């Protein structure tokens, strides 16, 4: 039997769930792994928190020579980064659920861990309880991974599911997500796509073994999605999802993007509902694998954290990310099909002028639908064949200047 002393930084939802899980399943872990996991100290400055092992100064946890593993569940970059770096320099293994910290500082943290001969583990930073990082590192280690994509943010998926299934407007679905605890009081990280971008950077780094700067991840949120978009998508056999996509191209460039997309109802991804996550990996020779489960919440996240604690206690020292900087493909050079929604006057000649603007930029139209006129304006929905983003941007710039177009109300990619 090996005694492993653990210090927890941050006793919010995840920190408390880790403490609870270790205590609840202590016997099972001891029998399976021969590890006696002990919570030695917990640091949190919240005066409302009471615990027999609580201290207010994180340094008393980080600098305690008796503690083997530090669990960071504070969230955000500061002060978490300084705490984690000091713990690594003190020769302690670090387990974190903090996607922002890892996405922004993976290289520095990984180098510090290597220098001090300790582990930096972050399974819980992507997909909650879904074992996606371990899947990439361990189960698929013999494969070449060329694509990772899916739904990695439960908050936005819940909002879009409420809009689709119950006809709610965005603001009402967001309010309900906040009431249920899925969204923060300030929901920008989720609804503007930052959370998903952090996770996309981590997934791309791990899958392709390169350094991916999260700022290079192309990002769009869901704030412009309306019931009109949801309705058209459903009628045409699509669901709208916020997706994270990472692809490795034959020229070595990496494509990493986060945005809403119309997903065909013929794909399982379209049916991922509520706050669930689903992540796909395409690899050779295994083919396509799907990882599905709860992407957030105390229990699922604690499951991943404790799995990392056990890995660290076993002495496993996996390398985080890669050693070479990724060459990121410019979003202007990526290809996709597109859905374009415009408000136009209901009169003769509108469509011909719009079609000419598309044709001038070598943009091919697949389908056009005119919605019922409201007042003097009609909604025009145009589906485009696959084109490069730069061609679409040039065409839309021309269309925006046409006197027959009141507004370009939304542009959404179709497919992955």
C-alpha positions as CSV (number, residue, x, y, z in Angstrom):
1,X,0.0,0.0,0.0
2,X,1.3,3.5,-0.9
3,X,0.0,6.5,0.9
4,X,-0.5,9.5,-1.4
5,X,-1.0,12.9,0.2
6,X,-3.1,15.4,-1.8
7,X,-3.5,19.2,-1.6
8,X,-6.5,20.9,-3.3
9,X,-6.4,24.5,-4.4
10,X,-9.9,25.8,-4.8
11,X,-12.9,24.3,-3.0
12,X,-15.7,25.2,-5.4
13,X,-17.9,22.7,-7.4
14,X,-15.0,20.6,-8.7
15,X,-12.7,20.8,-5.7
16,X,-15.5,19.7,-3.4
17,X,-16.5,16.9,-5.8
18,X,-12.9,15.6,-5.9
19,X,-12.7,15.6,-2.0
20,X,-16.1,13.8,-1.9
21,X,-15.1,11.2,-4.5
22,X,-11.8,10.3,-2.9
23,X,-13.5,9.8,0.5
24,X,-16.5,7.9,-1.0
25,X,-14.5,5.5,-3.2
26,X,-11.4,5.3,-1.0
27,X,-11.8,1.6,-0.4
28,X,-12.3,0.7,-4.0
29,X,-9.2,2.8,-5.1
30,X,-7.1,1.1,-2.4
31,X,-8.2,-2.4,-3.5
32,X,-7.8,-1.7,-7.2
33,X,-4.6,0.3,-7.2
34,X,-3.0,-0.2,-3.8
35,X,-3.1,3.6,-3.3
36,X,-4.2,5.2,0.0
37,X,-5.3,8.6,-1.2
38,X,-5.5,11.2,1.6
39,X,-6.7,14.8,1.4
40,X,-4.0,16.6,3.5
41,X,-4.9,20.2,3.0
42,X,-7.4,22.4,1.1
43,X,-6.9,26.0,0.3
44,X,-9.7,28.5,-0.4
45,X,-10.2,32.1,0.5
46,X,-14.0,32.0,0.6
47,X,-15.0,32.8,4.2
48,X,-18.3,30.8,3.8
49,X,-16.4,27.5,3.3
50,X,-15.8,25.4,6.3
51,X,-13.7,22.2,6.3
52,X,-11.4,20.5,8.9
53,X,-8.5,20.6,6.4
54,X,-9.0,24.1,5.2
55,X,-6.3,26.8,5.1
56,X,-6.7,30.3,3.6
57,X,-3.1,30.5,2.3
58,X,-2.4,28.5,-0.9
59,X,1.3,28.6,0.0
60,X,0.7,26.4,3.0
61,X,-0.5,23.7,0.6
62,X,2.0,24.3,-2.2
63,X,5.1,24.4,0.1
64,X,4.0,21.5,2.4
65,X,6.8,18.9,2.0
66,X,4.4,16.1,3.0
67,X,2.1,16.7,0.0
68,X,2.8,14.7,-3.1
69,X,0.1,15.9,-5.6
70,X,-1.5,19.4,-6.0
71,X,-5.0,19.5,-7.5
72,X,-5.8,22.9,-9.0
73,X,-9.5,23.6,-9.4
74,X,-9.5,27.4,-9.0
75,X,-10.1,28.2,-12.7
76,X,-8.9,31.1,-14.8
77,X,-5.3,32.0,-15.4
78,X,-4.5,34.1,-12.3
79,X,-3.6,33.2,-9.6
80,X,-3.7,29.6,-10.8
81,X,-0.7,29.9,-13.1
82,X,1.7,31.1,-10.4
83,X,0.4,28.4,-8.0
84,X,0.9,25.6,-10.5
85,X,4.3,26.8,-11.5
86,X,5.5,27.0,-7.9
87,X,4.0,23.5,-7.2
88,X,5.9,22.0,-10.2
89,X,9.1,23.8,-9.1
90,X,8.6,22.3,-5.6
91,X,8.7,18.8,-7.2
92,X,5.0,18.1,-6.9
93,X,2.8,16.5,-9.5
94,X,0.0,18.8,-10.6
95,X,-3.5,17.8,-11.7
96,X,-5.8,20.5,-13.1
97,X,-9.2,20.9,-14.6
98,X,-8.4,24.4,-15.8
99,X,-8.7,24.6,-19.6
100,X,-7.9,28.3,-19.8
101,X,-4.7,27.8,-17.8
102,X,-3.6,24.8,-20.0
103,X,-4.6,26.4,-23.3
104,X,-2.7,29.6,-22.6
105,X,0.3,28.2,-20.9
106,X,0.8,24.5,-21.9
107,X,4.3,24.9,-23.2
108,X,5.7,26.8,-20.2
109,X,3.9,24.5,-17.7
110,X,5.0,21.3,-19.5
111,X,8.7,22.5,-19.7
112,X,8.6,23.2,-16.0
113,X,7.2,19.8,-15.2
114,X,9.8,18.1,-17.3
115,X,12.6,20.1,-15.7
116,X,11.5,19.0,-12.3
117,X,10.7,15.4,-13.1
118,X,7.0,15.6,-12.3
119,X,3.6,15.2,-14.0
120,X,1.3,17.8,-15.4
121,X,-2.0,16.2,-16.0
122,X,-5.2,17.8,-17.3
123,X,-7.7,15.2,-18.5
124,X,-10.6,17.1,-16.9
125,X,-9.8,20.3,-18.9
126,X,-11.7,18.9,-22.0
127,X,-14.9,16.9,-22.0
128,X,-15.5,16.7,-18.2
129,X,-15.6,13.0,-17.4
130,X,-14.9,11.8,-21.0
131,X,-11.5,10.2,-21.2
132,X,-10.5,12.0,-24.3
133,X,-6.9,13.0,-23.4
134,X,-6.1,9.5,-22.2
135,X,-7.8,8.2,-25.3
136,X,-5.5,10.2,-27.5
137,X,-2.3,9.6,-25.5
138,X,-2.7,6.0,-24.6
139,X,-5.4,4.1,-26.4
140,X,-4.6,5.6,-29.8
141,X,-0.9,6.0,-29.4
142,X,-0.2,3.6,-32.4
143,X,-2.4,5.7,-34.7
144,X,-1.9,8.8,-36.8
145,X,-4.7,11.2,-35.8
146,X,-5.7,13.5,-38.6
147,X,-9.0,15.0,-37.3
148,X,-10.7,15.8,-34.0
149,X,-14.1,17.4,-33.9
150,X,-17.3,17.6,-31.9
151,X,-19.3,19.4,-29.2
152,X,-17.1,20.4,-26.3
153,X,-19.2,23.1,-24.5
154,X,-22.2,21.8,-22.6
155,X,-23.6,25.3,-22.0
156,X,-24.0,26.3,-25.6
157,X,-25.3,22.9,-26.5
158,X,-27.9,23.2,-23.8
159,X,-29.0,26.6,-25.2
160,X,-29.2,25.4,-28.8
161,X,-31.1,22.3,-27.7
162,X,-33.7,24.4,-25.8
163,X,-34.1,26.6,-28.9
164,X,-34.5,23.6,-31.2
165,X,-36.7,21.4,-29.0
166,X,-38.9,24.0,-27.3
167,X,-38.8,26.9,-29.7
168,X,-37.2,29.3,-27.2
169,X,-35.4,32.4,-28.2
170,X,-31.7,32.7,-27.5
171,X,-32.0,35.1,-24.5
172,X,-34.7,32.9,-22.9
173,X,-32.6,29.7,-23.3
174,X,-29.6,31.5,-21.9
175,X,-31.5,32.7,-18.9
176,X,-32.7,29.1,-18.2
177,X,-29.1,27.8,-18.6
178,X,-28.0,30.3,-15.9
179,X,-30.9,29.4,-13.6
180,X,-29.9,25.7,-13.9
181,X,-26.2,26.5,-13.3
182,X,-25.0,25.5,-16.8
183,X,-24.1,29.1,-17.6
184,X,-22.3,31.7,-15.4
185,X,-23.7,35.1,-14.6
186,X,-21.3,36.4,-17.1
187,X,-21.7,33.8,-19.9
188,X,-19.3,35.3,-22.5
189,X,-16.7,32.6,-22.3
190,X,-19.3,30.1,-23.3
191,X,-21.6,31.9,-25.7
192,X,-18.8,33.7,-27.5
193,X,-16.8,30.5,-28.0
194,X,-13.8,31.1,-25.8
195,X,-14.3,28.0,-23.7
196,X,-14.5,25.8,-26.8
197,X,-11.5,27.6,-28.3
198,X,-9.4,26.7,-25.3
199,X,-10.4,23.1,-25.5
200,X,-9.9,23.0,-29.3
201,X,-6.3,24.2,-28.8
202,X,-5.7,21.5,-26.2
203,X,-7.1,18.8,-28.4
204,X,-5.1,19.9,-31.4
205,X,-1.9,20.1,-29.4
206,X,-2.4,16.6,-28.0
207,X,-3.7,15.0,-31.2
208,X,-1.1,16.3,-33.5
209,X,1.8,16.8,-31.0
210,X,2.4,20.4,-31.9
211,X,2.2,23.7,-30.0
212,X,-1.1,25.4,-30.7
213,X,-1.6,29.0,-29.6
214,X,-5.2,29.3,-28.5
215,X,-5.3,32.8,-30.1
216,X,-4.8,31.2,-33.5
217,X,-8.0,29.2,-33.1
218,X,-10.7,30.8,-35.3
219,X,-13.7,31.5,-33.1
220,X,-17.4,32.4,-33.5
221,X,-20.0,32.1,-30.8
222,X,-23.8,31.4,-30.9
223,X,-25.1,34.9,-30.1
224,X,-26.4,35.5,-33.7
225,X,-28.4,32.2,-33.9
226,X,-32.1,32.9,-34.0
227,X,-35.3,30.9,-34.2
228,X,-35.4,31.6,-37.9
229,X,-32.1,29.9,-38.4
230,X,-33.1,26.9,-36.2
231,X,-36.4,26.6,-38.0
232,X,-34.8,26.6,-41.5
233,X,-32.2,24.1,-40.4
234,X,-34.7,21.7,-39.0
235,X,-37.0,21.9,-42.0
236,X,-34.0,21.1,-44.2
237,X,-32.8,18.1,-42.2
238,X,-30.1,19.9,-40.1
239,X,-29.5,20.8,-36.4
240,X,-27.3,23.8,-35.4
241,X,-24.4,23.0,-33.1
242,X,-21.4,24.9,-31.8
243,X,-18.5,22.7,-33.0
244,X,-14.8,22.6,-32.4
245,X,-12.8,21.2,-35.3
246,X,-9.1,20.4,-35.6
247,X,-7.7,19.0,-38.8
248,X,-4.2,18.1,-40.0
249,X,-3.6,18.6,-43.7
250,X,-1.2,16.8,-46.0
251,X,0.9,19.9,-46.3
252,X,1.5,19.8,-42.5
253,X,-0.7,22.8,-41.8
254,X,-3.2,22.6,-38.9
255,X,-6.8,23.9,-39.2
256,X,-8.4,24.7,-35.8
257,X,-11.7,26.5,-35.6
258,X,-14.8,26.9,-33.4
259,X,-18.1,28.1,-34.8
260,X,-21.8,27.2,-35.2
261,X,-22.5,24.7,-38.0
262,X,-25.5,23.1,-39.6
263,X,-25.1,19.4,-38.9
264,X,-27.0,16.8,-41.0
265,X,-29.6,14.8,-39.1
266,X,-28.0,11.8,-40.7
267,X,-25.1,12.2,-38.3
268,X,-25.2,11.2,-34.6
269,X,-23.6,14.5,-33.7
270,X,-26.9,16.2,-34.6
271,X,-28.7,14.4,-31.8
272,X,-26.3,15.2,-28.9
273,X,-28.7,17.1,-26.7
274,X,-28.7,19.2,-23.5
275,X,-25.4,19.7,-21.7
276,X,-23.7,16.6,-23.2
277,X,-20.5,16.5,-25.1
278,X,-19.4,14.3,-28.0
279,X,-15.9,14.2,-29.5
280,X,-14.9,12.3,-32.6
281,X,-11.4,11.3,-33.6
282,X,-10.4,10.2,-37.1
283,X,-7.2,8.2,-37.1
284,X,-5.3,5.6,-39.1
285,X,-5.7,2.6,-38.9
286,X,-8.5,2.6,-36.3
287,X,-10.9,4.8,-38.3
288,X,-13.5,7.0,-36.5
289,X,-14.1,6.9,-32.8
290,X,-16.8,8.7,-30.8
291,X,-16.4,9.7,-27.1
292,X,-19.7,10.8,-25.5
293,X,-20.7,11.8,-22.0
294,X,-21.2,14.5,-19.5
295,X,-18.9,17.4,-20.4
296,X,-19.2,19.3,-17.2
297,X,-20.4,19.1,-13.6
298,X,-18.7,18.3,-10.3
299,X,-19.0,14.5,-10.5
300,X,-17.9,13.8,-14.0
301,X,-15.0,16.3,-13.8
302,X,-13.9,14.9,-10.4
303,X,-13.8,11.4,-12.1
304,X,-11.3,12.7,-14.6
305,X,-9.3,14.5,-11.9
306,X,-9.0,11.5,-9.6
307,X,-8.0,9.3,-12.6
308,X,-5.1,11.8,-13.2
309,X,-4.2,11.6,-9.5
310,X,-3.9,7.9,-9.8
311,X,-1.8,8.2,-12.9
312,X,0.6,10.6,-11.2
313,X,0.8,8.3,-8.1
314,X,1.8,5.5,-10.4
315,X,4.7,7.6,-11.6
316,X,3.4,8.0,-15.1
317,X,5.0,11.2,-16.7
318,X,3.2,11.8,-20.0
319,X,4.5,14.6,-22.3
320,X,2.0,17.4,-22.7
321,X,1.5,18.7,-26.2
322,X,4.3,18.8,-28.8
323,X,7.8,20.4,-29.2
324,X,7.3,22.2,-32.6
325,X,5.1,25.2,-33.2
326,X,2.0,24.4,-35.3
327,X,1.6,26.1,-38.7
328,X,-2.0,27.2,-38.6
329,X,-4.0,27.3,-41.8
330,X,-5.6,30.8,-42.3
331,X,-9.3,30.7,-42.1
332,X,-9.5,32.5,-45.4
333,X,-8.0,29.4,-47.1
334,X,-10.4,26.9,-45.5
335,X,-13.3,25.4,-47.5
336,X,-16.9,24.9,-46.4
337,X,-20.5,25.0,-47.6
338,X,-22.4,28.0,-46.2
339,X,-25.9,29.1,-45.2
340,X,-26.6,32.8,-45.8
341,X,-29.7,34.6,-44.5
342,X,-30.5,38.0,-45.9
343,X,-33.3,40.6,-45.6
344,X,-34.2,41.9,-49.0
345,X,-37.0,44.0,-50.6
346,X,-39.8,41.8,-52.1
347,X,-39.4,43.0,-55.7
348,X,-38.2,42.1,-59.1
349,X,-34.4,41.8,-59.8
350,X,-33.2,41.2,-56.3
351,X,-32.1,37.6,-56.8
352,X,-30.3,38.3,-60.1
353,X,-28.1,41.0,-58.6
354,X,-27.2,38.8,-55.6
355,X,-26.5,35.8,-57.9
356,X,-24.2,38.0,-60.1
357,X,-22.2,39.1,-57.0
358,X,-21.7,35.5,-56.0
359,X,-20.8,34.4,-59.6
360,X,-18.2,37.2,-59.9
361,X,-16.3,35.7,-57.0
362,X,-16.7,32.1,-58.3
363,X,-19.2,31.2,-55.6
364,X,-21.7,28.6,-56.6
365,X,-25.3,28.6,-55.3
366,X,-26.9,25.3,-54.4
367,X,-30.3,26.3,-53.2
368,X,-32.4,29.4,-52.6
369,X,-35.5,29.8,-50.5
370,X,-37.6,33.0,-50.0
371,X,-39.5,33.2,-46.8
372,X,-42.8,35.0,-46.3
373,X,-42.6,38.7,-46.6
374,X,-42.8,40.7,-43.3
375,X,-43.8,44.3,-44.2
376,X,-41.8,45.3,-47.2
377,X,-38.9,42.9,-46.7
378,X,-38.5,39.2,-47.3
379,X,-36.1,36.7,-45.8
380,X,-33.9,35.1,-48.5
381,X,-32.0,32.0,-47.5
382,X,-29.2,30.8,-49.8
383,X,-27.2,27.6,-49.5
384,X,-23.8,27.6,-51.2
385,X,-21.6,24.8,-52.6
386,X,-18.2,24.3,-51.0
387,X,-16.0,27.3,-51.5
388,X,-12.9,28.9,-49.9
389,X,-13.7,31.4,-47.2
390,X,-11.9,34.3,-49.0
391,X,-14.2,33.9,-52.0
392,X,-17.3,34.1,-49.8
393,X,-16.0,37.1,-47.9
394,X,-15.4,38.9,-51.2
395,X,-18.8,38.1,-52.5
396,X,-20.5,39.2,-49.2
397,X,-18.7,42.5,-49.3
398,X,-20.2,43.2,-52.7
399,X,-23.6,42.0,-51.7
400,X,-23.6,44.2,-48.6
401,X,-23.2,47.2,-50.9
402,X,-26.1,46.3,-53.1
403,X,-29.1,48.7,-52.8
404,X,-31.4,45.6,-53.1
405,X,-30.0,44.1,-49.9
406,X,-31.2,45.5,-46.5
407,X,-28.9,43.4,-44.4
408,X,-26.9,40.2,-44.2
409,X,-28.4,38.7,-41.0
410,X,-26.4,35.5,-40.6
411,X,-23.8,33.3,-42.2
412,X,-23.3,29.8,-40.9
413,X,-21.2,26.9,-42.1
414,X,-22.8,23.8,-43.3
415,X,-21.2,20.5,-42.3
416,X,-17.7,20.0,-40.7
